[in-house]
Amino acid sequence: MSSVRVLVGTRKGAFILSADGKRKDWTVSGPFFAGWEIYHMKGSPVNPDRIYVSQSSGWFGQILQRSDDGGKTWQQPGLQPGEPAMPAFPDKAPNRFVYDTSDASGKELTTHQWYDGTQHPWEFKRVWHLEPCLTDAEAVYAGVEDAALFQSKDGGGSWQELSGLRGHGTGPKWQPGAGGMCLHTILLDPVHAGRMYIAISAAGAFRTDDGGATWKPINRGLKSNFMPDPSAEVGHCVHHVAMHPARPQVLYMQKHWDVMRSDDAGENWYEVSGNLPTDFGFVIDVHAHEPETVYVVPIKSDSEHFPLDGALKVYRSRTGGNEWEALTKGLPQKDCYVNVLRDAMAVDQMEKCGVYFGTTGGQVYASPDGGETWSAIVHDLPAVLSVEVQTLA
């Protein structure tokens, strides 16, 4: 029987939640890296026992960790066994992130624009998202703040920026969202070799068709009323993008207001918020076996990051958007004022698709039946930043 491993990153450490195929009895392991912010952790689809972790601290900087035995032991790539981990900032540290200062044409990429119109230097702050390669266990991508995309071909030991993203022309127009100027979404197309999607807050969504050498903004149809030009090519605050691997040309987006859909690989977007009580939120995901079944968690507004009326509800559309139903069985329906952050929902690959999400209140909820019923795997973790799921043979 298959089993499930849920990887949970929190404000104060990483946790691994494990269960057999029935998904009823869960074992909680951790905290790993206690006291550190774990922005993201994700396993390789090629080798599920290889798990990458983004370990961050305002005091000590950014460290990447890797496990090759499913989370039993950890090692910072680039160090010898037994060597203490060290932040990625100093020149002597392994797996450090260094921005390319110019693109292929020689154009300098040293500054970006802040809210007040002044220019600030690009500087590495943290890793928001790790995306292991679909075909190579040694390859992994990292989305960082300030917004840039890096690639490692040696299991996280060393990194090279794919500077074509920052250098393609619109970089000077990117601005930080409330959480910083972060590259938080990386989607690898399993059908079209070299195609990848990324999203940046606040810049928008972008696509490459040549493995990251060149990029184009894919924001046509997005409207953001906080911008001087609401339909501008870039500047939109995209919160998350999701796709089903069987239909990678169909993308779903939770934006800063509006749930959107594209049927042509991001060339054009249209709104599918439909009958949602509010279309503000952070997370969006797609059912493992039903490409038209989509999940979101609406919250009240961009200033009040909690569910409407204190009732936690996941909304599901079986029609790819527009028609939404509230899923509430097992979720608190009063006095609940948590948030669900952009990387904090995932699905498993079991025959009856399981759906999982974590909250800023430290709960991780699981549904073994596509959202019909919910129960909390754990109640009292630190605030959850990310949730990823591995379905193991």
C-alpha positions as CSV (number, residue, x, y, z in Angstrom):
1,M,0.0,0.0,0.0
2,S,1.2,3.5,-0.8
3,S,2.0,5.9,2.0
4,V,2.0,9.7,2.3
5,R,4.7,12.1,3.6
6,V,3.6,15.7,4.3
7,L,6.5,18.2,4.4
8,V,5.6,21.3,6.6
9,G,7.7,24.4,6.8
10,T,6.9,26.8,9.7
11,R,8.2,30.0,11.4
12,K,10.1,27.9,13.9
13,G,11.3,24.7,12.2
14,A,10.4,21.9,9.8
15,F,8.1,19.0,10.4
16,I,7.4,15.7,8.5
17,L,4.0,14.1,8.9
18,S,3.7,10.5,7.8
19,A,0.8,8.1,7.3
20,D,-0.1,4.9,5.4
21,G,-2.5,4.8,2.5
22,K,-5.5,5.1,4.7
23,R,-4.4,8.5,5.9
24,K,-6.0,8.2,9.3
25,D,-3.1,7.7,11.8
26,W,-0.3,10.2,11.5
27,T,3.2,10.3,12.9
28,V,4.8,13.7,13.5
29,S,8.6,14.1,13.2
30,G,10.5,17.3,14.1
31,P,11.1,20.0,14.6
32,F,14.1,19.9,12.4
33,F,16.1,23.2,12.5
34,A,14.1,24.4,15.4
35,G,13.8,28.1,15.8
36,W,14.6,28.8,12.1
37,E,12.1,30.0,9.5
38,I,11.5,27.2,7.0
39,Y,10.1,29.0,3.9
40,H,9.9,25.8,1.8
41,M,10.8,22.2,1.8
42,K,10.2,19.8,-1.2
43,G,11.2,16.3,-2.3
44,S,12.6,15.2,-5.6
45,P,10.1,13.5,-7.9
46,V,13.1,11.4,-9.2
47,N,14.3,10.3,-5.8
48,P,11.6,10.9,-3.1
49,D,14.1,10.4,-0.3
50,R,16.0,13.5,-1.4
51,I,14.3,16.5,0.3
52,Y,15.5,20.1,0.1
53,V,14.9,22.7,2.8
54,S,15.2,26.5,2.8
55,Q,16.4,27.4,6.3
56,S,16.4,31.2,7.0
57,S,17.0,33.5,9.9
58,G,17.1,37.3,10.1
59,W,20.1,36.9,12.4
60,F,22.1,34.2,10.7
61,G,21.1,34.4,7.1
62,Q,20.1,31.7,4.6
63,I,21.1,28.0,4.7
64,L,20.0,25.2,2.4
65,Q,19.7,21.7,3.8
66,R,19.3,18.4,2.1
67,S,18.3,14.9,3.2
68,D,19.0,11.8,1.1
69,D,17.1,9.4,3.5
70,G,13.6,10.9,3.7
71,G,14.3,13.4,6.5
72,K,16.1,11.1,8.9
73,T,19.4,13.0,8.6
74,W,20.3,16.3,7.1
75,Q,23.4,17.9,5.6
76,Q,24.2,21.2,4.1
77,P,25.2,20.5,0.4
78,G,28.8,21.5,-0.2
79,L,30.0,20.6,3.3
80,Q,31.7,17.4,4.4
81,P,29.8,15.1,6.8
82,G,30.1,16.5,10.4
83,E,31.0,20.1,9.3
84,P,28.7,22.6,11.0
85,A,26.2,24.4,8.7
86,M,27.0,28.0,7.8
87,P,25.0,30.8,6.1
88,A,25.1,31.2,2.4
89,F,26.2,34.9,2.5
90,P,30.0,34.7,3.2
91,D,32.4,34.0,0.4
92,K,33.7,30.9,2.3
93,A,30.2,29.4,2.7
94,P,29.0,26.7,0.3
95,N,25.9,27.0,-1.9
96,R,25.9,30.7,-1.8
97,F,23.7,32.8,-4.1
98,V,25.5,35.5,-6.2
99,Y,23.6,37.7,-8.5
100,D,24.9,38.1,-12.0
101,T,25.7,41.8,-12.4
102,S,25.0,42.0,-16.1
103,D,23.0,40.1,-18.7
104,A,24.3,38.5,-21.9
105,S,24.2,41.8,-23.7
106,G,26.3,43.5,-21.0
107,K,23.4,45.5,-19.5
108,E,24.0,46.2,-15.8
109,L,21.5,44.5,-13.5
110,T,22.5,46.2,-10.3
111,T,19.4,48.1,-9.1
112,H,15.7,47.8,-8.9
113,Q,12.9,50.3,-8.2
114,W,11.3,50.8,-4.8
115,Y,7.8,52.1,-4.0
116,D,9.0,55.7,-3.9
117,G,10.6,55.5,-7.3
118,T,14.2,55.4,-6.0
119,Q,16.6,52.7,-7.1
120,H,17.9,50.0,-4.7
121,P,20.6,47.5,-5.2
122,W,19.6,43.9,-5.9
123,E,20.5,41.9,-2.8
124,F,19.9,38.3,-1.8
125,K,17.8,37.8,1.3
126,R,16.2,34.4,1.4
127,V,15.0,31.4,-0.7
128,W,11.2,31.3,-0.9
129,H,10.7,28.3,-3.1
130,L,12.7,25.2,-4.1
131,E,11.6,23.2,-7.2
132,P,13.5,19.9,-7.9
133,C,13.9,18.9,-11.5
134,L,11.3,16.4,-12.9
135,T,14.0,14.2,-14.6
136,D,17.3,14.8,-12.8
137,A,17.8,14.1,-9.1
138,E,20.8,16.4,-9.0
139,A,19.1,19.4,-10.5
140,V,17.0,21.9,-8.5
141,Y,15.7,25.5,-9.0
142,A,15.4,28.2,-6.3
143,G,13.2,31.3,-6.3
144,V,14.7,34.0,-4.1
145,E,14.2,37.4,-2.7
146,D,15.1,39.9,-4.2
147,A,13.4,38.3,-7.1
148,A,15.7,36.0,-9.1
149,L,15.9,32.4,-10.3
150,F,18.8,30.2,-9.5
151,Q,19.7,26.7,-10.7
152,S,21.9,24.0,-9.1
153,K,23.1,20.9,-11.0
154,D,24.9,19.3,-8.1
155,G,22.2,18.7,-5.6
156,G,22.3,22.2,-4.1
157,G,26.1,22.4,-3.6
158,S,26.5,25.3,-6.0
159,W,24.2,27.7,-7.7
160,Q,24.1,29.8,-10.9
161,E,21.6,32.6,-11.5
162,L,19.5,32.3,-14.7
163,S,19.9,36.1,-15.2
164,G,17.9,36.2,-18.4
165,L,14.9,36.7,-16.2
166,R,16.1,39.9,-14.5
167,G,17.7,41.0,-17.8
168,H,14.8,40.6,-20.2
169,G,13.8,44.3,-19.9
170,T,11.1,44.8,-17.3
171,G,13.2,44.3,-14.1
172,P,13.4,48.0,-13.3
173,K,9.6,48.1,-13.0
174,W,9.3,45.3,-10.4
175,Q,8.4,46.4,-6.9
176,P,8.2,44.5,-3.6
177,G,4.9,43.3,-2.3
178,A,4.1,43.4,1.4
179,G,6.2,40.2,2.0
180,G,9.1,41.5,-0.1
181,M,10.0,41.2,-3.7
182,C,10.0,37.4,-3.9
183,L,10.0,34.8,-6.6
184,H,7.6,32.4,-5.0
185,T,6.3,30.1,-7.7
186,I,8.2,27.8,-10.0
187,L,6.2,25.4,-12.3
188,L,8.1,23.0,-14.6
189,D,6.2,21.9,-17.7
190,P,6.4,18.1,-18.0
191,V,5.4,18.1,-21.7
192,H,7.3,21.0,-23.3
193,A,11.0,20.7,-22.7
194,G,12.5,23.9,-21.6
195,R,9.2,25.5,-20.6
196,M,8.9,26.9,-17.1
197,Y,6.6,29.4,-15.4
198,I,7.5,31.6,-12.5
199,A,5.6,34.3,-10.5
200,I,6.9,37.3,-8.6
201,S,5.3,39.6,-6.1
202,A,4.9,42.3,-7.2
203,A,5.8,41.9,-10.9
204,G,3.5,39.2,-12.3
205,A,4.0,35.9,-14.1
206,F,6.7,35.0,-16.6
207,R,7.4,32.1,-19.0
208,T,10.6,30.7,-20.6
209,D,10.5,28.2,-23.5
210,D,14.3,27.7,-23.6
211,G,15.2,26.5,-20.1
212,G,15.6,30.0,-18.7
213,A,17.8,31.7,-21.3
214,T,15.0,34.1,-22.4
215,W,11.7,35.1,-20.7
216,K,8.5,36.9,-21.5
217,P,5.9,38.5,-19.2
218,I,2.5,36.6,-19.4
219,N,0.1,39.0,-17.8
220,R,-2.3,40.0,-20.5
221,G,-5.8,40.1,-19.0
222,L,-4.7,40.9,-15.4
223,K,-6.0,44.1,-13.9
224,S,-4.6,45.6,-10.7
225,N,-6.4,48.8,-9.6
226,F,-3.5,49.8,-7.2
227,M,-1.3,50.4,-10.3
228,P,-1.3,53.7,-12.3
229,D,-2.0,51.5,-15.4
230,P,-4.2,48.7,-14.1
231,S,-3.4,46.6,-17.2
232,A,0.3,47.2,-17.4
233,E,2.6,44.5,-18.8
234,V,4.2,44.0,-15.4
235,G,3.7,45.1,-11.8
236,H,0.8,42.8,-10.8
237,C,0.9,41.2,-7.4
238,V,0.5,37.5,-8.2
239,H,0.1,35.4,-5.1
240,H,0.3,31.9,-6.6
241,V,0.0,29.9,-9.8
242,A,-1.0,26.2,-10.2
243,M,-1.4,23.7,-13.0
244,H,-2.2,20.1,-13.6
245,P,0.7,18.2,-15.2
246,A,-1.5,16.5,-17.7
247,R,-2.6,20.0,-19.0
248,P,0.4,22.3,-18.5
249,Q,-1.0,24.9,-20.9
250,V,-3.9,25.5,-18.5
251,L,-2.9,27.7,-15.6
252,Y,-4.8,28.9,-12.5
253,M,-3.8,32.0,-10.6
254,Q,-4.7,33.5,-7.2
255,K,-4.0,37.1,-7.6
256,H,-4.1,40.1,-5.2
257,W,-7.8,40.1,-5.7
258,D,-9.2,37.9,-8.6
259,V,-8.9,34.2,-9.3
260,M,-7.7,33.9,-12.9
261,R,-7.3,31.2,-15.6
262,S,-5.3,30.9,-18.8
263,D,-5.9,28.2,-21.4
264,D,-2.9,29.2,-23.6
265,A,0.2,28.9,-21.4
266,G,-0.3,32.3,-19.9
267,E,-0.7,34.3,-23.2
268,N,-4.2,35.5,-22.1
269,W,-6.0,35.4,-18.7
270,Y,-9.6,35.7,-17.8
271,E,-11.3,35.9,-14.4
272,V,-13.0,32.8,-12.9
273,S,-13.8,34.2,-9.4
274,G,-17.5,33.6,-10.1
275,N,-19.6,33.2,-6.9
276,L,-16.7,33.2,-4.4
277,P,-17.7,35.3,-1.4
278,T,-14.3,37.2,-1.8
279,D,-11.7,36.6,-4.4
280,F,-8.8,37.7,-2.2
281,G,-6.5,34.9,-1.0
282,F,-3.0,33.5,-1.3
283,V,-3.3,29.8,-2.2
284,I,-4.6,27.8,-5.2
285,D,-4.2,24.2,-6.2
286,V,-5.5,21.5,-8.6
287,H,-6.9,18.0,-7.9
288,A,-4.4,15.3,-8.8
289,H,-6.7,13.4,-11.1
290,E,-9.3,16.0,-12.2
291,P,-7.7,18.9,-14.1
292,E,-10.9,21.0,-13.9
293,T,-11.2,20.7,-10.1
294,V,-9.6,23.7,-8.4
295,Y,-9.2,24.7,-4.7
296,V,-8.8,28.1,-3.1
297,V,-9.1,29.5,0.4
298,P,-10.7,33.0,0.3
299,I,-9.9,35.5,3.1
300,K,-11.6,38.7,3.9
301,S,-9.4,41.3,2.3
302,D,-5.9,42.6,1.7
303,S,-5.9,44.3,5.1
304,E,-7.8,41.6,7.1
305,H,-6.0,38.3,6.4
306,F,-8.6,35.9,7.9
307,P,-11.7,34.0,6.8
308,L,-15.0,35.9,6.4
309,D,-17.1,35.8,9.6
310,G,-14.4,33.7,11.3
311,A,-15.5,30.6,9.4
312,L,-12.7,28.6,7.7
313,K,-13.8,27.4,4.3
314,V,-12.1,25.8,1.3
315,Y,-13.8,26.5,-1.9
316,R,-13.8,24.0,-4.8
317,S,-14.7,24.4,-8.4
318,R,-15.3,21.3,-10.5
319,T,-15.6,23.3,-13.7
320,G,-12.3,25.1,-13.8
321,G,-13.6,28.2,-12.1
322,N,-16.7,30.4,-11.9
323,E,-18.9,27.9,-10.1
324,W,-17.6,27.4,-6.5
325,E,-18.8,25.4,-3.5
326,A,-17.8,25.7,0.1
327,L,-16.2,22.7,1.8
328,T,-16.6,23.0,5.5
329,K,-17.1,19.6,7.1
330,G,-14.5,19.3,9.9
331,L,-13.3,22.9,9.6
332,P,-13.9,25.5,12.3
333,Q,-16.9,27.6,11.5
334,K,-16.7,30.2,14.2
335,D,-14.0,32.2,15.9
336,C,-11.3,31.2,13.4
337,Y,-9.0,34.0,12.3
338,V,-6.1,32.2,10.7
339,N,-4.6,32.7,7.2
340,V,-3.4,30.2,4.6
341,L,-0.2,31.4,2.9
342,R,0.7,31.0,-0.8
343,D,2.8,27.7,-0.6
344,A,0.7,26.1,2.2
345,M,-1.6,23.8,0.1
346,A,-0.8,20.6,-1.7
347,V,-2.4,17.4,-3.0
348,D,-1.4,13.8,-2.9
349,Q,-1.5,11.2,-5.8
350,M,-3.7,8.6,-4.0
351,E,-6.6,7.1,-5.9
352,K,-8.9,9.3,-3.8
353,C,-7.0,12.5,-4.0
354,G,-6.0,14.0,-0.6
355,V,-5.9,17.7,-0.1
356,Y,-3.7,19.3,2.6
357,F,-3.3,22.9,3.9
358,G,-1.6,24.6,6.8
359,T,-2.5,27.8,8.7
360,T,-0.8,30.6,10.5
361,G,-2.4,29.2,13.6
362,G,-0.3,26.1,13.4
363,Q,-2.9,23.6,12.2
364,V,-2.4,21.3,9.2
365,Y,-5.7,20.0,7.8
366,A,-6.1,17.0,5.6
367,S,-8.9,15.7,3.5
368,P,-8.7,12.1,2.2
369,D,-11.6,12.6,-0.2
370,G,-10.9,15.6,-2.3
371,G,-12.3,18.1,0.2
372,E,-15.5,16.5,1.3
373,T,-14.3,16.0,4.9
374,W,-11.4,17.5,6.8
375,S,-9.5,16.8,10.0
376,A,-6.5,18.3,11.6
377,I,-3.3,16.2,11.5
378,V,-1.7,18.5,14.0
379,H,-3.1,21.6,15.9
380,D,-0.3,23.4,17.6
381,L,2.7,23.9,15.3
382,P,4.3,27.3,14.7
383,A,2.7,29.3,11.9
384,V,2.8,27.2,8.8
385,L,4.6,28.8,5.8
386,S,4.5,25.9,3.3
387,V,3.0,22.4,2.8
388,E,4.2,19.8,0.2
389,V,3.1,16.2,-0.2
390,Q,4.9,13.1,-1.4
391,T,3.0,10.0,-2.4
392,L,5.4,7.0,-1.8
393,A,5.1,3.5,-3.3
